[in-house]
Amino acid sequence: MKTNENAAVDPKIKEAVLKAAKDGKISCPAARSIASSLGVEPRVIGNACNALKIKIYGCDLGCF
């Protein structure tokens, strides 16, 4: 399951990200948790957030 900013976002990823995002933002731990639960790399969630114009905040590890 792979996505980038120019490709359509996988519906499962889109649903999970939009559900977790509050006011167009999602925390880094929440994004990493989504990645883990869906079995994808954090970068896939980061790309989906970029495509969906959702800001990731509180990222200490530089994953996104």
C-alpha positions in Angstrom: 0.0 0.0 0.0 1.9 3.1 -1.2 0.8 6.6 -1.9 2.3 9.9 -2.8 1.0 13.5 -3.0 0.0 13.1 -6.6 -1.8 9.8 -6.3 -5.2 9.1 -4.8 -5.1 8.3 -1.1 -6.0 4.8 -0.2 -9.6 4.9 1.2 -8.7 3.1 4.4 -5.8 5.5 5.1 -8.0 8.5 4.2 -10.7 7.4 6.5 -8.3 6.8 9.4 -6.5 10.1 9.0 -9.6 12.1 8.6 -11.2 10.5 11.6 -8.1 11.3 13.8 -7.5 14.8 12.4 -8.9 17.6 14.5 -9.2 21.0 12.8 -7.0 19.9 9.9 -4.2 18.7 12.3 -3.0 15.4 13.6 -0.3 14.6 16.2 2.8 12.7 15.3 2.0 9.9 17.8 -1.5 9.5 16.3 -0.1 9.4 12.8 2.5 6.8 13.8 -0.3 4.8 15.5 -2.4 4.8 12.3 0.6 3.7 10.3 1.2 0.8 12.7 -2.4 -0.3 12.8 -2.7 -0.3 9.0 0.7 -2.0 8.5 2.3 0.8 6.5 5.4 3.0 6.8 4.9 6.3 8.6 5.9 8.1 5.3 2.7 6.7 3.7 0.6 8.4 6.4 2.7 11.6 6.0 2.1 11.5 2.2 -1.6 11.0 2.8 -1.7 13.9 5.2 0.1 16.1 2.7 -2.4 15.1 0.0 -5.3 15.8 2.3 -3.8 19.1 3.5 -3.6 17.9 7.1 -0.8 19.3 9.2 1.2 16.9 11.4 2.3 18.5 14.7 4.4 17.5 17.7 6.9 15.5 15.7 10.1 14.9 17.6 11.5 12.0 15.6 11.5 13.6 12.2 9.3 10.8 10.7 7.2 13.2 8.7 
